């Protein structure tokens, strides 16, 4: 079967599977419109200047040959990055508008997904490839600083920016990143529609900054936008493509960016449930077709092929997919605001995660678990 012969709904479902497979069935609900290029060829090398990927075992031959990824036993740490909406503007340096990390312990029988605030104040290491000397600033800038190509000011490299972001996240969390992706909003609403929409619990009333009730974009106006707004009322809701995308973007709401992180994670879980029901992650030939079809909507970097990671994580139980909200607070006040920092409770989770004691820590700190 070739991808072009599939019915539209099935084709977009498979496209979504490829994106989810990159980051252990994480949907692209945290990223935005652009055109990117990336390396999704078999045997792709790890990102230069980044931590060495974790050991993931040696294939064990069998008479018929093992399926791709069958030798991956974990642990795995996967990084999903969303870039801001203006990367389509020539010369615009991409910022990481959303950063999510998925940790899958050895055995691949459970997973923990958490977000890092885009304004988290971190140490960004020197990155000679981009001419960056290093400094302490907001996490979102790591992608921007790393994307600069000397001698080509109008041609920033998103893939290169990811390298610096990956090193920064690894340094902050203490986790070695095995693979990751920068994804776009391109096709996201079509993916959600192909899944028949998603069912999600809206945990607070959310007014859209960007969309009207009919789905069209609101008009720009001095100081913001004007016109009627789409509203997501609290309760169980069924969202179509543009609604899901719009809901996951809103941060000028109660709870600010931390609430947006929570909503993104909830949306990811809702999509994951639908993808798992299809059982497609363990059909390597279909995943390979989809990766090729994604083309320039995806930047993937890892030591293993997407198809390998997809197969390895295809058996992950949905009820062992834990969403973790890391609490934080502002650094500085008013005009002296510098960014965000995780609370001691949030930082301690990272310590316990590295030590293999995440379950016990979350049991003792149940408010960190994102529900609904």
N, C-alpha and C positions, 0 to 999 in steps of 0.2 A: 504494500500500500504506500502510495506517495502522499505527502502532505497536501498537495494541491487537489487531490481527489476527495478529501474529507469534507463533510458538511461544515458550514461556517461555525456552528456552535461547538462541534467537536474539535475543530482546528484551534479555536481560541482557548478551549479548555486545556489543550495540550501546550499551547504557548504559555499559559499560566503555570502549568506543571513545571516547565523548564525553569521559569523564574523562581518558583517555590523550591525546586530541587537544589538550586545554588545555595540557598541559605536554609536548608532543612525545612522545606515546605513553607517558607515565609513568603507571603504575597508582597507585591510591590506597592504597598499602600503608603509608602513613606517617601515617594520620589516624584520627580516632575519632568515636564516636557523638555526634550533636547534630542540631539542626535549624537551618539557616542560610537566609538569603535573599541573592540576588545579582543582578547585572545581566548577562544574557547576550543582550541585545537587539542587533540589528545597529547598528553604529556607536557602540558604547559608548565613553564618554569615558575617557581615562587617569585614574588615581587622582590626586585633587587633592593637591598638596604633594609629589608624587613627581617624579623626574627625567623629562624629556621622552622619550617613546618614540623608539627609533632609527628613522631613515628606512627605509621598506620599499618604496619605489618607487611608480611610477604605473602604473595599469592600461593595457595596450595593447589597444585595441579590435580586434575581428575580426568578420567578417560574422556569425558565430553567437554572438559574445560570449565573452569568456574565462571559464573556470571560476572559481569563487570562490577567492581566494588564489593564483591563478596568477601575479600580479604580485609576490608576496612573494619576495624574493631573499636576505634576510638582510643583516647578521647579526641573530640573534634571541637574546634572553636571557629565559628563562621561569622563573618562581618557583612552586614547589609548597610549600604549607604544610600541616602536620598540626597539629590542635589537640588539647589534652589531654582526657582522658575525662570531666571534670566540667563541661563547658560546658552540659550539659543541666540542671544545677542552676540555678534562678532566681537571677540576680544574680551568678553565677560569671563572673569575667573570664577569657576564653580566653587560654591560653598556647600559644606555638608549640612543640609537642612535637617537631616535626621540620621542618627547613628544607632544601629541595633546590633547586639552581639548575641549569638546563640551558642551556648555551651552544651555539648552532648558528652556525658561521661563515658568511660570505657564500658563496652557492652551495648551501647546505643539503645538502651531501653527506656531512656527518659531524656528530657531536654529542658533547659532553662533559657528563657528569652528575656533580655532586659535592654533598656534604652539608656543612653548617656545624653544628658542635656546638651543641646547645640551650643549653649553659652557656658559650658563647663570650663573653668579656668584650669589649664593643664600646662605642663612643660612640653613644648614642641621641639623635638631635637633638630640639630643642624641638618641641612639637606643640600649638600653641595651641588647636586644635579640641577637644582632650581636656583642656586645662588642664595639660599636662605641660611642665615647664621644661627637660627634657633632663638627661642624666647618663651616667655610665660604669657599666654593669652587664651582667648576662647577657642574651644575645640573646633568650631565651625571654620576657623581660618586655616587649619592645617591643610585641608584640601586646596584652598586658594593659594597658599604660599607654595605648596608642592607642585602646583600645576604650571608654574611659570617656566617657560622654556627660554633660556638665554638666547638673545638675538631674534626671537620671534614673539614680540609683545602682544601681537594680535592673534596668536595661535596657542592658547593655553591647552595643556594636556590633562584631561580628566583622569586618565589611567595613571599618569605620573603623580597627580595630586593624591590619588588613592594610596600610593606608596607611602607618602609622608603621613597621611591620616592613619594608615594601618600601623606604622611604627609608633605613632602617638598613642593610639588606643591600647596597643600591646604594652607600652611602657606604663600607662596609667593603671590598667587592670591587672597586669602581671600574667596575662594569658597570651600564649603563642597563637597567632591567627593562621589557620591552615588554608583557608580559602575565603573568598569574599566577592562581592559584586556591587557595582553601582548600577542602579536601575532607573528607568524613567517612567513617567506617567503614560507614555505612549502605549495605547492599547489596554491600559488598566481598566477603564470603564467597560470596554468591550469584553474583557476577561470576566468581570463581575456579571455582566449581562449573560455571557455564555454559561456561567454557572447557575443562571436563573435567579441572580441576585443573592444577597446574603441576609441572614437573620441575625440581628444583634440587639443587645439591650442597651439603649441609650440611657446613660446614667445621670444625665442632667440636661436641662434645656439648652440647646445650642443654636444660636443665630448665625447664619452664614454671612461672612464678610464679602464673599465673592459671587454668590449665585442668587438668582431670582427663583421664585417657586416653580417656574416653568423650566428651570435648568439653564437658562441663558445667563451670561455673565452680566453683572451689574455695571452701570456706567461709572467711569472714573470721574472723580470730582475733587476740587481742592480739599486736601486733608483726608481723602478717603474715597468712598463710593457713595452713590445715591440710588434710590429706587427701592422697590419691595425686596424683602429678604426671604430666602428659604429658611425655615425653622424646623429643627429636629426636636420634637417633644420627648420628654422622658417616658420610658417604657419600652416594651418589646416592639421592634420595628423591622420591617423588611425593606432593605435599601437596594435600589438599582445601581448601575455603574457610576453615573455622575454623582449620585447622592453619597455613595460610599466614599468616593474620592474626595468630595467636598467636606464631608463630615470629618474625615481623618486629617484634614489640613488646618482646621480651626484652632487657633491658640489664644485669641483674644476673648477668653471665656473664664469662668471661675476655675481657678487652678492653673491658668496659663499654660505654659509649655508642658508642665508635668501632666496636666489633664490631656493634652494632645497626645503625649507619649502613650498614655493609658488607652486612649481611643484607638490609636494606631495598632497597638498590641491586640486589642479586642477584635478589631477588624481582621487582623492576620489570623487569629485563631478561628474566626468564623469561616474564612476562606479555606483554611487548612482542613477543617472538618469536611468541607465539600470535596476537596481534592482527594483526601484519604478514602472517601467513599467510592471514588472511581478506581482506586487500586492501580494507577498508571505509573507510579514511581518505579515499579519493578518490570517495566516493559522497555528495556534498553533501546531497542530500535526506534521506538516512538519518541523517546526522550532525545535521541541523537537527531532525529528529523526536526524536532522542535528547536533545538539549539541552533541548528543551521538557519532555520526560518526566522529566528529572533534577530539575527544580523546585528545591525548597528543600534539596536535599542538596549543593548546589554554590554557592560564591561565586566568580564569575569576573570579573576586571577586566582590560581591555585595550583598546587602540585599534582592534583588529580583532576580527571575530566569531570564535567558536570554529570555525565551519565553514571559515573562510578559513585559519586556522592548521592545521587538520586536513589540508586539501588540500595546503598547501605542504609539510608534513612527511611526507606519505604516501609519498613516494619515498625517504625516508631509508634507506640500506642498513643492515640490522641489524648487519652486521659492522663498521660504522663508528660504532657507538654505544658510546663508551668510558666506563666507570665509573672514577671517580678517588676514591681515599681520601686525604683530607688529614690528615696526622699532627698531633697536638697534645699538649699536656701541661698539667698543672694549674697554676693561679696561686694561690700560698699553700698552706699545709699545715694539716692538722688543723682546729681550730676557726677558723683564719684563712683557710680555703679560700675563694677568691673566684670561681672558675670555671675556664674553660679558655682556652688560647691556641694558635694554630697555630704549629708550628715554622717556622723560617726556610725549610725546604724546602717546606712547605705554602704559606706566604705567597708564595714565589717563583713557584709554579705560577700563582697569580692574576695576577702581573705578566706572565708569559710568555703566558698565555691572552689577556690584553688586547692583547698585541703580535702575536698571530697565530703564536706559536712553540710552541704547546702540544705538538704532536707531537714536536718535537725535544727538548723538556724531558722528556717522558715516556719517550722512548727512553733518555735519559741517567739517568733515575730510574725504572726499571721497577717498583720496589716500590710506587709510587703507583697503579699500574693494578690495579683489582680484577678478579680472574679468577674462574673457575668459574661 
